[in-house]
């Protein structure tokens, strides 16, 4: 039961909520130090433990579907690990359905989850125009729906319970402020997907906060890193005024560093999200920062929230999104995060 108690504490911290149980306080105040009372207390504690075991096992017949645009790369592997850990903690079956950056496949996966009678769907929303409708159908079918990672602007329209992630525009603004502080004047915002609203918002936030010039370009998919590096190099070669690069993911940020090194260019480089490679580059000082949206929580929390809604009619967020970021990893804290990255939880 230690795992279950730890889970409860994590939720309380993540949701920035606190609750006081009057009945627990009353029980504590009524405790007696006599041997007989101690025996009774021990028996009561055992009964509570047994009740908790029963409550936890009630979710064992539930099946939740997590449908994302995951390419099973380093970022999404952490999301998946968080989701699997939560499923094990609360005793449910998790069906992980990666769309590999294909909204069409995600639509198929949502329809499959509905037809399978899913007990809860957690879905990213990279292309709202294609995915809002199918998720609304899931809600109409009586399925609890949560959005994660991308979807902060659309979860209310879907009828989802809440969104778990970060506000990408605000995260981009934070990156813009850091480029200002570093003295950059012209930043290339390189995107690894052509039609992902979350990545567009990151670049838009950068442009809003940055006092210099922003060039916003799709430079190639993470799946073809050679093409991506060449795409970045072509833009850098065409414009000598670019002195900063923001990659809207961790792989593209490191590839931006490679492109700059290949050309002998010194750039202020920032990224989004966490992988071992980007942490190593930050620790060495080659990359200035990365925006940390704590993707482990984006996998973990939706499963726990779906479980609590299904078994105890609990909802969280109060109609507002549950934010997991943005935070920033810099050379000052990279070493502390590095060990957790090696364990696959950051």
Number of C-alpha atoms within 10 A of each C-alpha: 12 7 10 14 10 12 18 13 12 14 17 13 11 14 15 11 10 8 6 7 7 8 9 9 10 10 10 9 9 8 12 12 10 9 9 10 12 13 12 14 16 12 12 12 12 12 12 12 13 13 12 15 13 11 13 18 13 16 18 14 10 18 21 25 24 25 24 30 23 21 16 15 13 18 22 19 19 26 26 24 19 24 25 19 18 23 24 14 18 21 18 22 18 21 17 17 19 19 20 15 19 16 22 12 17 27 19 13 21 25 15 13 23 22 11 11 14 20 20 28 27 29 27 27 28 23 20 19 10 14 20 19 14 18 30 18 16 25 20 12 13 14 22 24 25 26 29 29 28 26 29 23 15 16 27 16 11 23 18 22 22 27 30 30 26 26 24 27 21 19 24 28 21 21 28 28 16 20 28 15 10 13 13 21 17 22 26 22 27 27 27 24 20 14 15 18 17 23 26 22 19 27 28 22 22 29 22 17 19 24 16 15 16 22 14 17 18 17 24 21 19 20 13 10 16 13 14 24 23 17 19 26 20 13 16 21 13 9 10 10 12 22 20 25 28 31 27 26 24 27 25 27 29 25 21 30 25 16 21 23 13 11 12 9 16 13 21 24 27 32 29 28 26 25 22 18 16 30 26 17 19 25 20 12 14 18 24 21 29 29 23 20 24 23 27 22 28 28 28 24 24 28 31 21 23 26 28 16 16 18 14 10 10 11 14 17 15 9 13 14 23 23 22 21 19 21 15 19 24 20 18 11 13 21 16 11 16 20 13 12 18 11 9 18 18 26
